[in-house]
Amino acid sequence: MSISGISVGVGGIVGGGVRGGARHSASVSTGTDDGTLRELSPEEEEQVKKLRERDAEVRRHEQAHLAAAGQYAKGAPDFDYQVGPDGKKYAVGGEVKIDTSPIPNDPERTIEKARTIKKAALAPAKPSAKDRQVAAEAEKMEAKARKELREQEEEERVEGKGAEGTLSDEGRGKVRDGIEETQRRRGEGGETFKTYSNTGQVHSFVKEGSFNLIF
């Protein structure tokens, strides 16, 4: 992925850790301009009630993102506030910034990270459209990392197979010497059993009966 971070929240998700996106906010009136206290009207009391509910919803939503993101969360939730008719501030929007960069040269850990990001994006009870978008991006990152891992494993398999089938010139010479030694031993009543690794190392012992030469 080309972005280095995201922000997931009630009001939306922002790529690259840049604030923005569609945020939901409650439309309420404020108190008096001079800050003096006054009794709230029934309409204002209803507005305060809705703001309290909204505040609780926003905080639950962001906390769910934060808890699921774990080590990839970049700090505490960031909230947008609305001042209610009672003069108090209520959270009406928020976001949690998450590091979404792949782990260089480590597709296995990148796969694990992508899964964590997806889990964090969908952690709230009601994920937003932006939350779901981030989850989809995490799936793409995981798919790419899986492809890289398969290619890496195939390359290692091919290299390993090539090494097993290659015998150095020095090793070939020792094989010939081993055959000659075996023939000599046969004439002495015993047989030499020799094994050769692809590094040219020779292991031998005299064996009565059968003969095996392993290349």
N, C-alpha and C positions, 0 to 999 in steps of 0.2 A: 504494500500500500504506500501511496506517496505522502499521505498526511502523517504527522507525528503525534497527533492527539485528537481527542474528541471531547465533547461535553454532552452528557446525557442528563435530561431533566424533564420536569413536567411541561415546561414551555418549549421543548424541542432539543435537538442535538446539534452541536456546532462542530464542523470539521476543523482540525488543526488547532483546537483549543481557542478559537476566536469566538467571542461572545456574539450572540445574535440569534436569529431564528424566530419562529412564531411562539410567542409566550402568551399564555392565557392570564388575564387579570380581571379582578372583580371591579365593577364600576360603582363606586361609593362616594358620598360627599364627605368633606372634611369638616373639622370643627371651625370655630370662629377664628378670624384672622389674628385677633390679639391673644389667642391662646387661653382665654378665660373659660372656666368650667360652666357648663349649663346642662340642664336635664335633657336627655335624649328623647326625641319623639318616637312614637311606635315604629315609624318607618326606619329611623336611624338605628333603633335597637335591632330590627330585622337585618339591617345591613351589617351591623357588628357581628351578629350571629353567623351570617354567611361568611364573613371574613375569618372568623375563628375556625370554621369548618374548612375553609380553603387553606388556611395556614397549616392546619393539622395534616391535610391531604398532601400538600407540597412537601412538608418535612418527612412524611412517611415515604413518599415517592423517592426523594433524594437519598434518604437513608438506605433504602433498598439497593439503589445503584451503588452507593459507597461500600456497603457490606459485601456485595458480590464482587466488586472490582478488586478488592484486596490490595496487593502491593502495587497494582497498576493505577490506582486512584492518585491523582495529583492534587492532594490537599483536601480540605473539608468542602462541603457543599457551599455554593455561592448563591445567595437568595436575592430576589427583587422584592421590595417591600411597598406596601400601600398603607398610608395613614388613615385610620378609620375615624368615624364621627366622634369616638371617645378619645381621640388624640393618640392612640397606641398604633404601633407599626405591626402589620401582619404580612407574612410571607405569601406572595401571590404567584411566584414563579421562581425557578431555580435551576441549577445545573451542577453536575459533578464532572470535572475534567478527568479524562482517562487517557493514558499513554497507549496508542494503538500501533506503534512502530514495530515491525518484525525484528526478531533477534538475529543479528548478522551471523551467517554461517552456521546456524543451528536450527534446521527445520523442525526437529522434534520439539524443542522448547517453543518455537513459534506456533506450532499446532496447539500446544497447551495454552499459550497466551491467547490465541484467537478464540478458543473455547471459553476462556474466562471473560473476555470482552463481550462475547455474545450473551453469556449468562448474566453479566452485569446490565446489559442493555435491556434484557427482557425480565429483569428481577421484579420490578413493580407489579402490583396487581393489575394495573391497566397501562401497559406500555403505550406510549404515544407513537404516532406515525414515524417521527424522527428516531425514536428508540428502535423501531423495527428496521429502519434503514441502516442503522449502525450494526444491528445483528446480521443483516445481509452482507455488509462489507466484511464483517468478521468471518463469515462463512467463505467468502472469496479468498481471504488471506489464508485460511486453513487449507483450502483446496490447492492454492499455489505452493504452500509449504509441503503438502503431501507429495505433490509432483516432484519437487526438489529432492525430497527424501528418497523417493523411488529411484530417481536418476543417480543419486549418490550411492545407494545400495547396489545398483546394477554396475556402476563403475568399479566399486570395490570388489564385486564378485568376479568381474572380468579380469581385473588385475591379479586377484588371488589365483584364478585358474591358470593364467599365463605364467605365474611364478612357479606353480606346481609342475608345469610341463616343460620347464627350461632347465637344462643341465649345462653347467659351465664347461669350458674346454678342459679345465683342470680336473673337473669331476669325471669327464669322459676318459681322461687318461688314467685315472684311478680305477675306473671300471675295467679297462683293459688289463691293468696290473693285477686286479683282483681275479680276473679269469685265469691269467697265467699262474697265479698263486694257487688257485683252486686245482688246476691241472697237476701242479707239483705235489700238492697235498694228497691228491688221489693216489699218486704213485707211492706214497708213504703209508697207505692204509687208512687214511682218514679223509674226510671231505670238509672243506672250509665253507662256512655259511657267511656270506657278506651282505650287508645292506648299505646303500648309498643314498644320502640326501642330496637335494638339488644344490647344496652348498659345497658338495664334494667331500663331506665327512664320510669316513669309512668305519664300519663296525663289523668285526669278524670273529668267528670262533670255529673250532674244528668240530665236526659233527659226524658221527658214524651213520651210515645208511644212506639217507637221501640227501640231495643237494638242491638248494634254492638260491638263486641270485636275483635280488630285487633291485630294479633301477628306479 
